[in-house]
Amino acid sequence: MNVKSTALALAATLLLAACAPRSDMDRYIDDLMSRMTLEQKIGQLNLHSAPGFVSAARVTEEDENVKLLRAGRLGGLYGTGNLEYIRRMQEIALESGAGIPLITGMDVIHGYQTVFPVPLALSTSWNTELVEQTARIAATEASASGINWVFSPMVDICRDARWGRIVEGGGEDPYLGGELAKAYVRGYQGTDGIYDDHDVMVCVKHYALYGGAEAGRDYNSVFLSRQEALNGYMRPYQQAACAGAASYMSSFNEFEGIPASMNKYLMDDLLRKAWGFGGFIVSDATAIAEEVNHGIGDLQEVSARSLQAGLDMDMNSDGFVGTLQKSLAEGRVTEADIDRACRRILEAKYKLGLFENPFKYLDATRSVKEIYTPEHLAFARKAAQESMVLLKNNGVLPLRKDARIAVVGPLAKDGSAMAGTWSMSDHNDESVTPYEGIAEVAKASYAEGSWLFKDKELEESVRFGLFKIFRPGYTAPAIHTVPQERLIAEAVAKARQADVVVACVGEIANLNGEGASRTDISVPDAQEELLKALKATGKPVVMVLVTGRPLTLGWEDAEMDAILNVWSPGSEGGHAIADVLFGDVNPSAKLTTSFPRNVGQLPLYYNHKNTGRPHPDDEPYRKFVSCYIDEINAPLYPFGYGLSYTTFAYSPITLSAPEMPVDGSVTASVTVTNTGSRAGDEIVQLYIHDVFATSTRPVKELKGFRKVHLDPGASVRVDFTLTKEELSYYNHGLQWVCEPGDFEIMIGPNSRDTDGTVLRVIG
Ligand code: BGC
């Protein structure tokens, strides 16, 4: 992890590589490039979206991409899994210019045709094997659709739930984020270093620090010190590189006053030199052109600077293809700059096996057999079961199967809300809804219950804004055709005839994801009105929360009988919801993001610093300490939190030794017992706190976790090994150091309720 020593090791490796004989790949690419014109080389650096985004476009000679291909000015395409389209474009690529096959990318984010829970939901399983398997299935389905490159994993750490893209990542913790990043890379790319026709290349995004957008507003600037960036945000990107990630996508934001897509420190110094990344970097969509808006220069200037900083491929800006020849002629870039980027892209194509067989990923027989299969759907159900966080339960859950259940709410029958943001599946609307899942098990009635928002224009733009952009000629259906009062009255009537109400409310898919920042992260107003009317019936109300971000749930926490946060759970969401509601599955997921009480607490994260005037999290306002007049500091639900239908007891923590030489190791242990009457899974979490250090350190940092299964009454001892790796951090000089002294070692069921002991590290 140490930037300096990694850089030295890398220098030695590079030296050895320089003396080593050239590989088959090097020779192949040397030969190929010797036959390529400058224009063709620059063409390899150009990535375009397929027309109509994911439509089944028919290929004509008038298409802009066809013209570019014929001229050898296109290196890759993204945004479609249409086999026939990709095949035809691949044929044209081979007929044209230097005859180099296209790389074909796609935003495969949480499954492809089989949709898994959104990534934030998957992270709450804390099950890296499960996450790896979702990526494996997604790779199988995508690679059977002509796709050989996925724009995933998204590993941006985020501490601010206003940012809609929090849904795409693994939450607020860099350690967990790093473990998840590796799992995704293994799942998509496979583990043997060879791409067979079921493996696809990953594109780790958004490099870097995109999740640090100021005030949670999408695309906003990031203001972090290098030290905080390295300690709090970078680990997932770095771990992905260690796991062999083949490509990265540079982000929209600036860092230290330089847009990420032209940031040499990020791309060259850190990613390539310090972490040893050897693949290629593509810009985010139109990110090069956006550097003009950042105020750096015209398209020629920003394109030249981006290339020189280490960016290899231009997504949708036409900056490289449009200006690099001129920049070369004017001496603003060198031929070596262009060759370097071109070589990296050709290497990726070579490793994918596209030179050997450009049609490797275009096997139509696979596309009928290997997509959206019963096995994949069964796994989607398992993934959803493990990704639902029980936030509150006063005993109403699990539900009895002989109960009469009123399933109400605008999301109760919304399949696309189950699929969630960034779902490119043709089957989004077929996703099993909460109503369908519940009605298969028990006697269920249904009422829509409410609008989404009281403001019609707002609701229209949230529901249909995306379609208006991507579906030319799209006409939005009418909304608010039935008055809100009538919808509520119908739901209340159904509730009165039932034993229990299941209210399905929250965020539709378009209310989170890209370009979906919110300043008010409560349950949208029209739906909250419904919840209040249901509460007034006196019937027990179980809230099934569909969301892609933490919401402020103060009223709901006080008034609802139970809250099951199901996120956007994917193709099999409704089945998994029923599995958990009726107790066939005991919920085990735990939050990976803090849920604020109040939007004014944001950014809010468990691994914060102490300040010089700390104030206990749960105590009310006091003058001259670090707190708020009108709200306590504690989140409503902390990082790591989640309930089960059983209970677990933790023994006091023990250490194998009270002291550890800095190069030694120590085992921290607890015994966990299932003290309830149902079998269940518990996610045991280990945190540390560096009591004194040469730089300030967070109050708690996750450094280990283990998921254990326990039958009623059973106990298990859970051991965590600690070495200097877990106790190190980037100091003020950006060196990765373990500083001798006292460390608090804490273990518990979440980041709040831990028990600790002290370990002395001796230098
Ligand atoms: C997003 C990326 C995505 C790209 C291509 C951008 O707007 O930020 O996450 O991969 O579009 O669709």
Residues whose N, C-alpha, C, O or C-beta is under 5 A from the ligand:
A	BS01	BGC	D107 F151 D284 A285
